[in-house]
Amino acid sequence: MDGSLPEPPEDEPGEIVDARTLDLVLRVGELLLASGESTERVNEAMLGLAVAYELPRCEVQVTLTSLLVSAHPGGGALPVTAARAIRRRTPAYWRLTALHQLVQDASIGMLEIEEAHARLAEIKRNRAPYPPWLLVVSFGLISASAAVLVGGGPLVAVTAFVATMIGDRAAAALARRGIAEFFQLGVASSIGASAAILVVAWGQPEDAPSIVTGAILAQLPGRPLVASIQDGITGDLVSCGARLLEVFFIITAIVAGLGIVVSTGSRFGIDVGVEHLPSAPALFQPVQICAAAAISLAFAVSLAAPRNVLVASAFGGALIWMIYVVLLNRDFVPVMAAAVAAVLIGLLASMLARRRNAPVLPYIVPAIGPLLPGTMLYRGLVELNSGDPQSGVLSLIGALSVALALGAGVNLGGELVRAFQRVGFGVSGRWARPAARRTRGY
């Protein structure tokens, strides 16, 4: 009424961004990603913690090598952003289980922020449930079991075990000197092929393929393959591309190491031909079933999975092998047989993980171990180095197709469970995936 201009309204005070919550979200995401979890699950876990501890208007960005969290307080205040780089990734599936339980407890209000930090520190301090020597020996057990799976005997299994252990220790020595992992894998695979060359020179050419197949299977990237396909299916294309490049370089290093040794052996008159390649994938015998279970069990130990997962892993390995062989005997092509077997295993593993309120990767990744295409990769390599490049390329494409079928199959089994899941881990569930909305490529 006095004719003066009204004063501008004051900004409402913004919400408080708790630095402890921001740090907790980043550290949990870092440990999950470094321990081998998929990008989508890491994103869900971080968002779940942000919601549980009331981090205002939080945005999370997860890639294979970095994490970023941004909170917007509102009221004109600047956003608070924090980032963390992932410099080293070591599979530790026991840690995945503990971290998922932490996030679940925090999401339902059972943990205060101080208790969550204390529990996270305890998880980080804890060790794997197996002694270090057993984690090392597990790679040799994978190789020995794979050699038996493709038709080798006790002597072949021992040879594959020793060759894989020597290769692994040589790669570890190179790692301590700062040599890139690509060359570590090349050296490890070349040592396994050298054992096969010695066996051929000794006069036992029929045992060489089983030794090389075992050595290859112990190094094939089953874990990043499953995670890469899951990232691609769920719309995390940046992480998917990075993981697929990682798979490509691992396979390239294995092929390069084997190729150098096979080519050198050919120059000295020691030919490792394809005529002695095993035909064991069509066999349905107790020895092969037990070998498949042993492969998955050893894979679970090498990934430091929790002890309560070991029995399920061994059962999953035996089951996926039996399904695969039954389908092959019914005239299914290997790619289709591997895909169908992987879908069934993925479905059962996802249901079991949901029942136990645990992450699914410790159940899925070891189970697909027996079907990783070591024999097909070996065949393609030998054909490339024996003057038949066309057949070699086709064999390598077939090996890649089987590997992709395994990854897509186990993820499809998980999607079938998710389709009927009303609520999920953290902020997961069938309504919490924006990438699932139809975009028709836009």
TARA-V601242 format. One record per backbone hydrogen bond with DSSP energy under -0.5 kcal/mol. NH is the residue of the N-H (numbers start at 1). CO is the residue of the C=O. Records with the same first field share a line. If there is no record, write none. Layout:
NH: CO + CO
This chain:
15: 73
18: 16
19: 17
22: 18
23: 19
24: 20
25: 21
26: 22
27: 23
28: 24
29: 25
30: 26
31: 27
32: 28
33: 29
34: 30
35: 31
36: 33
37: 32
42: 38
43: 39
44: 40
45: 41
46: 42
47: 43
48: 44
49: 45
50: 46
51: 47
52: 48
53: 49
54: 51
55: 50
56: 54
58: 55
59: 70
61: 68
63: 66
67: 84
68: 61
69: 82
70: 59
71: 80
72: 56 + 57
73: 71
77: 74
80: 71
81: 79
82: 69
84: 67
86: 65
87: 85
90: 34
92: 35
93: 303
94: 304
95: 92
96: 92
97: 93
98: 94
99: 95
100: 96
101: 97
102: 98
103: 99
104: 100
105: 101
106: 102
107: 103
108: 104
109: 106
110: 105
116: 112
117: 113
118: 114
119: 115
120: 116
121: 117
122: 118
123: 119
124: 120
125: 121
126: 122
134: 131
135: 131
136: 132
137: 133
138: 134
139: 135 + 136
140: 136
141: 137
142: 138
143: 139
144: 140
145: 141
146: 142
147: 143
148: 144
149: 145
150: 146
151: 148
152: 147
157: 153
158: 154
159: 155
160: 156
161: 157
162: 158
163: 159
164: 160
165: 161
166: 162
167: 163
168: 164
169: 165
170: 166
171: 167
172: 168
173: 169
174: 170
175: 171
176: 172
177: 173 + 174
178: 175
179: 174
183: 180
184: 180
185: 181
186: 182
187: 183
188: 184
189: 185
190: 186
191: 187
192: 188
193: 189
194: 190
195: 191
196: 192
197: 193
198: 194
199: 195
200: 196
201: 197
202: 198
203: 199 + 200
204: 199
207: 204
208: 204 + 205
209: 205
211: 207
212: 208
213: 209
214: 210
215: 211
216: 212
217: 213
218: 214
219: 216
220: 216
222: 220
225: 221
226: 222
227: 223
228: 224
229: 225
230: 226
231: 227
232: 228
233: 229
234: 230
235: 232
236: 231
237: 235
240: 236
241: 237
242: 238
243: 239
244: 240
245: 241
246: 242
247: 243
248: 244
249: 245
250: 246
251: 247
252: 248
253: 249
254: 250
255: 251
256: 252
257: 253
258: 254
259: 255
260: 256
261: 257
262: 258
263: 259
264: 260
265: 261
266: 262
267: 263
268: 264
269: 266
270: 265
271: 269
273: 271
277: 274
282: 279
283: 280
289: 285
290: 286
291: 287
292: 288
293: 289
294: 290
295: 291
296: 292
297: 293
298: 294
299: 295
300: 296
301: 297
302: 298
303: 299
304: 301
305: 300
309: 306
310: 307
313: 309
314: 310
315: 311
316: 312
317: 313
318: 314
319: 315
320: 316
321: 317
322: 318
323: 319
324: 320
325: 321
326: 322
327: 323
328: 324
329: 325
330: 326 + 327
331: 328
332: 327
337: 333
338: 334
339: 335
340: 336
341: 337
342: 338
343: 339
344: 340
345: 341
346: 342
347: 343
348: 344
349: 345
350: 346
351: 347
352: 348
353: 349
354: 350
355: 351
356: 352
357: 354
358: 353
363: 360
364: 360
365: 361
367: 363
368: 364 + 365
369: 366
371: 368
372: 369
374: 372
377: 373
378: 374
379: 375
380: 376
381: 377
382: 378
383: 379
384: 380
385: 381
386: 382 + 383
387: 384
388: 383
392: 388
393: 389
394: 390
395: 391
396: 392
397: 393
398: 394
399: 395
400: 396
401: 397
402: 398
403: 399
404: 400
405: 401
406: 402
407: 403
408: 404
409: 405
410: 406
411: 407
412: 408
413: 409
414: 410
415: 411
416: 412
417: 413
418: 414
419: 415
420: 416 + 417
421: 418
422: 420
424: 428
427: 44
428: 425
430: 421
432: 429
434: 432
436: 433
437: 434
442: 439
